[in-house]
């Protein structure tokens, strides 16, 4: 049986949030964006760039970023979506940072938002217990050299695509009654292999970032990993040699969003 205890022991997740039916991704984006803009003291009309990282957009096009731009009144900003699944927010942050550094704008809103409940197969307990719905946002602005985003390190390995995928709904498996019947529009995961690669690559890229910036792990006051699974976070923290009290964890309240 898939009990609360069974889920918590294997994932660390106690609560997940599911959006109301017909909630648009951009609706969640709006709430997170307004909070971030208020915290930053930035008027939406002063934004130049809006980047949304998501694999569950409002629709194929226009971009969710364009819907968000309209809803918050960011009349001067250009918007784009970026699809990089679990890495979506980090990729979006890196793109916004690069655009500002290239002189393509001075202020950027970056949002990571997912309504993963729309692509979960609730007959597959290996995945349906993990994913939730939610959004988070950050505001970037021009700053002196040596401040702000110190470095970004992005990697991909397309050879591992079968480990974690949502195969239906694109040009490989277009929408059709057969596609829906086979549940190809749902997330599929090879859990054990995904776990191994996640731990290995998170440790490697963390080391890469530390080395690039001349920082030792002992100097890190807070390590914020992807909130996928408590076991992954714990193993990565141990391999990096960082104490548990300096590892940020909130997946018990949100799941993997």
Secondary structure, 3 states (H helix, E strand, C coil): CCCHHHHHHHHCCCCCCCCCCCCCHHHHHHHHHHHHHHHHCCCHHHCCEEEEECCCCCCCCCCHHHHHHHHHCCCCCEEEEECCHHHHHHHHHHHHHHHHHCCCCCEEEEEEEEEHHHHCCCCCHHHHCCECEEEEEEEEECCCCCCCCCCCCCCCCHHHHHHEECCCCCCCCCCCHHHHHCCCCCCEECHHHHHHHHHHHHHHHHHHHHHHCCCCHHHCCCECCCCCCHHHHHHHHHHHCCCHHHECCCHHHHCEC
